[in-house]
């Protein structure tokens, strides 16, 4: 697979917007794990969670790259390329 061309949208200094899924916290929901948007810092729940708010954030904003945002997990995912970067 070709190199991800969306890395230019990564903001290395971005802070997470919440200590859990921002939307689940507001709605009183729960999550399995959270992912941080590397463009704006939105923190949303993963695809294994009922809300899938990280993916919904991508679908609404087209911000392509998320960070695992979990201690011990050191990976990033590009929704557009459907691959780890």
Rosetta blueprint (number, residue, H / E / L):
1 X L
2 X L
3 X L
4 X L
5 X L
6 X L
7 X H
8 X H
9 X H
10 X L
11 X L
12 X L
13 X L
14 X L
15 X L
16 X L
17 X L
18 X L
19 X L
20 X L
21 X L
22 X H
23 X H
24 X H
25 X H
26 X H
27 X H
28 X L
29 X L
30 X L
31 X L
32 X L
33 X L
34 X E
35 X E
36 X E
37 X E
38 X L
39 X L
40 X L
41 X L
42 X L
43 X E
44 X E
45 X E
46 X L
47 X L
48 X L
49 X L
50 X L
51 X L
52 X L
53 X H
54 X H
55 X H
56 X H
57 X H
58 X H
59 X H
60 X H
61 X H
62 X L
63 X L
64 X L
65 X E
66 X E
67 X E
68 X L
69 X L
70 X L
71 X L
72 X L
73 X L
74 X L
75 X L
76 X E
77 X E
78 X E
79 X L
80 X L
81 X L
82 X L
83 X E
84 X E
85 X L
